Amino acid sequence: MPLSPLLQDVPTNEPVKVREPVRVAVDFQGEKIRPLAFVWHGRKYTVKRVSMVYKRQHGTGFWWCFAVSDEANSFILLYDPIKMSWVLEEVYAL
């Protein structure tokens, strides 16, 4: 799936810092969270692969970071377990 029209002119080898809230559909597998899809600027992106999951310190707490991809782009999604909110941190065009 192509990138949002906002990012079509961005070089593909450079990550784009987005830092925007997004809605994410997830699957809870026991204590694990797996993003399935997210909506950004009215467009749905289906997660085909989760390549990495890690924690990032944020103040006195932490965020869960998910490196995911659809068939055309890679994304970094951040989950704040305190606020129960998601942010699209970065986009990489493949």
C-alpha positions in Angstrom: 0.0 0.0 0.0 1.5 3.4 -0.9 2.3 6.0 1.7 -0.1 8.7 2.8 -0.1 11.5 0.2 1.6 13.6 2.9 4.8 11.5 2.5 4.9 10.6 -1.2 7.7 13.1 -2.0 9.9 11.9 0.9 13.1 10.1 0.0 12.7 6.4 0.7 16.0 5.9 2.5 15.2 8.5 5.2 12.9 7.8 8.1 10.1 10.4 8.5 9.4 11.5 12.1 5.6 11.7 12.3 4.7 11.6 16.1 1.0 11.6 15.6 -1.7 9.8 17.5 -3.3 6.8 15.7 -6.0 4.3 16.3 -4.6 0.7 16.5 -6.4 -2.6 16.4 -4.5 -5.1 18.5 -4.6 -8.8 19.5 -3.8 -9.6 23.1 -1.9 -12.9 23.2 -1.7 -13.6 27.0 0.5 -10.8 28.2 1.7 -9.9 24.7 0.3 -7.2 22.5 0.4 -7.6 18.7 -0.7 -4.6 16.5 -2.9 -5.9 13.6 -3.8 -2.6 11.8 -3.8 1.2 12.4 -5.6 4.2 10.9 -3.5 7.2 10.0 -5.1 10.2 8.2 -8.2 8.2 7.5 -6.3 5.4 5.8 -6.1 1.9 7.2 -2.7 0.2 7.2 -2.7 -3.6 7.8 0.3 -4.9 9.8 1.8 -7.8 7.9 4.9 -8.2 10.1 6.1 -7.3 13.6 9.9 -7.3 13.3 10.8 -6.0 16.7 9.2 -5.1 20.1 11.1 -3.2 22.8 10.6 -0.9 25.7 11.7 2.8 25.7 12.0 4.8 28.9 9.6 7.7 29.1 9.7 9.8 32.2 9.2 7.5 35.2 7.5 4.9 33.1 8.0 3.4 29.7 6.5 3.0 26.2 6.2 -0.2 24.2 7.8 0.2 20.8 6.7 -1.9 17.8 8.6 -2.0 14.5 6.0 -3.1 12.0 5.5 -3.2 8.3 2.8 -3.6 5.7 3.8 -4.7 2.2 5.1 -1.3 1.2 6.2 0.6 4.3 7.8 0.2 7.8 6.5 2.0 10.8 7.4 2.6 14.5 4.3 2.5 16.7 4.5 3.5 20.3 2.1 2.3 23.0 1.8 4.2 26.3 0.4 1.7 28.8 -0.5 4.4 31.4 -2.6 6.5 29.0 -3.5 3.5 26.8 -2.7 5.5 23.7 -0.8 4.9 20.5 1.5 7.2 18.5 2.9 6.7 15.0 6.5 7.7 15.7 8.3 7.1 12.3 7.6 5.9 8.8 10.1 4.3 6.3 9.1 3.8 2.7 10.4 0.5 1.4 
